[in-house]
Structures are given as C-alpha cells and as structure tokens.
Amino acid sequence: MWESLKGYIKPGSEEERLVREIDMARLPRHIAVIMDGNGRWAARRGRARVEGHKAGSESVREAAETCARLGISYLTLYAFSKENWKRPRPEVIRLWRLLRDSLKTDGRLFMENNLRLTAIGQRPGIPRLVLKEIERLEKATERNSRMTLILALNYGGRAEILEAVGRILRSRTVRPQDLDEEHFSGFLYTGGIPDPDLLIRTSGEMRVSNFLLWQIAYTELWITPVLWPDFRRKDLFEAVVDYQKRDRRFGDVQSR
Ligand code: FPP
C-alpha cells in the first residue's frame, strides 16, 4: 500500500481490502464526478435541500483528499451547471454561498497538500465574490503540483463547445485544414488537461447532463446508487477497482 494512504485507512477494513486490489501503476490519470443526490439525501431526512449540499461539501473534501493520496493527477467536480440557475432562488443563493465559504475555509488545505485549483465554465455569470475567491486561489496554487482540482462552475458542455468554435472563428489564425481534434481540444476550457479516464455519477441516474461532452468520448462510466453526501473513500476505491477491470480499446480491437 502506498505510504500516503497509510494511517488514512483503517487496517483490516473494507477500504483496505479494496486499496490492495488497486494496481497503482494503472491508476486513472483524470477522474470526473457528477455529484448528484444532495436534494434526495436531505429529503429522506426531512431536511432542507441546502443541508444536502452542506453534507455534500464534506464528501467533496473526502474525495479530493483520497484522490490526492491515491495519486490521481486531475479531479474534476461538477459543482454548478448552467441549468442549475433554474432552481428556486434561495437554493441558488445558498449554493453559491456554500461554494464561496468552502473555498475560503479550505484555501489553506490547498497549500498544505500541494493542490492546484482551477475552474472551468462561463466566468461571466458567476457571482462576483465567488469569482474573486476562485481567482485568488487559482493564482495562489498555480505552482502546486500534486493534483489539480477542477471545479466546473456555471458550466455547460454544449456552451463550452460553442465558445470554442467562437474563439476559433474570431482568432482568424486557424485554417480549416489545420483543425484536428487535438487542436480543437486546446480551445476548450480544459485545454492542456487530459480527457477524463473515469466518470463517476452518484445517485443512480443514467445520464451525462451536459458535462464534458467532448472530453468523455472514450471515458469509462461508473454509476452508483449512493447519494453524493453518502459517497465515501470506499466508493471511490470501488470505482477505481472496477475501472481497472475494463478493457479500454478506444475503437481498436486490442486493449490499450
Ligand atoms: C446535485 O444534487 C448537486 C449539485 C447541483 C450541487 C453540488 C454541490 C455541492 C456538492 C456542494 C459544494 C461543492 C463544493 C465544490 C464545495 P441535487 O441537488 O441535484 O440532488 P437531487 O437530484 O437529489 O435533487
């Protein structure tokens, strides 16, 4: 077991059993997560939806720490979609406030754990104070190298593709014959970041909900009925173990 996980997981536990199954030489480089089920988690307890989001932010901390300790290089979390603006105004306000508070209080953790933060999505539209906090942390952590945490905020996959097309047209430097997939990827919000190897979705819904539409072309999907606030280290290890059993062929007949 890797040094960084020692002392973090209980000896003899289910977590330890799963970690022992993981081949550390074949870890997914990039994990993306659709964190779903906060509202249902709260409803089942007769609590307000925002309580589900609060509990969900604890799962965010645990997932980020676990991925960093495991040796994952990139973790992308779908925290606020462009469609989430349709929710009741009080929920929207509380969600952004929660995000800002989490970024403020966890800022220190990013430095202590050598984590880099970056955000993807439409920045115009993100509440000013949240954006200020994001940009402050992006700057402060830009040289950190252990893992990059990518927050998708005010994010939509189709909007991202449209924006990329707009940037290409406006640049007037890209000739149609030079535009291949790699070149196009560079114009997305995720330019320079490898595509996710594994996409986790909690709460059992079988959809991709406008998330990283271009980038997940060959991503392995892992869907669990567990609601996001209940998502623990063990679930993450289970996803990685399952991912490593997959035969990734990228359209070829042989595994890669
Ligand atoms: C989906 O659950 C979750 C969201 C729309 C928000 C995700 C936000 C967090 C986990 C909170 C904090 C995030 C960070 C990065 C600190 P839902 O409300 O759609 O659940 P439901 O489908 O059960 O109603």
Residues whose N, C-alpha, C, O or C-beta is under 5 A from the ligand:
A	BS01	FPP	M35 D36 G37 N38 G39 R40 W41 H53 G56 S57 V60 Y78 A79 L99 S102
